[in-house]
Amino acid sequence: MPILIIPAPLRSYVNGQAEVLVSGVNVGEVVESLLVQFPAMRPHLTNSRAELRPFVNLFLGKMNIRDLQGLDTPLSKDDILMLVPSIAGG
């Protein structure tokens, strides 16, 4: 199963876990698997149309999935995805 690495600010929504095992053959299925396991994450990751919010980035290795095939990016069972929310400040 792919692994999704969760950043510290979002770990409270996944029972404090730094990594979550998720099922799916592409990024979209993995995101849905995460949201089924942890529904409290949904408003932090997706909008009302179930699209990733613009400030949510998922990396497969060093590549942002937006630069690959987006949610259709295929995954293998050993892949590691990293969730990286954008942080704004001033």
Helices and strands as residue ranges (DSSP letters): E 3-5, G 8-14, E 19-21, H 27-37, G 39-41, H 42-45, E 56-60, E 63-64, G 65-67, G 70-72, E 80-85
